[in-house]
Amino acid sequence: MIGASGAISGVLGISAAMGDIRGYYWLAIQVLFAFIGTFAAITIAFMAHVGGFLTALVVTKAMIEHERKKRRWYSDTFST
């Protein structure tokens, strides 16, 4: 179910992790459509969109935090 649309959703998740609030609006719309789609038999895999977005958001946030800790460690270790 993850394909090009999941990848594009991942790009939006990365932008949201970097501070672009519009990505969260897009996520809310996808969750709404996924909910409606369960009753209306819509054939678009909205949960793939949500999954791509959330995966990219979580991974990007983790990478940002790791980089901050690494820079803090280098700064503390090698500062004179």
Secondary structure by P-SEA (a helix, b strand, c coil): cccaaaaaaaaaaaaaaaccaaaaaaaaaaaaaaaaaaaaccccaaaaaaaaaaaaaaaaaaaaaaaaaaaaaaaaaccc
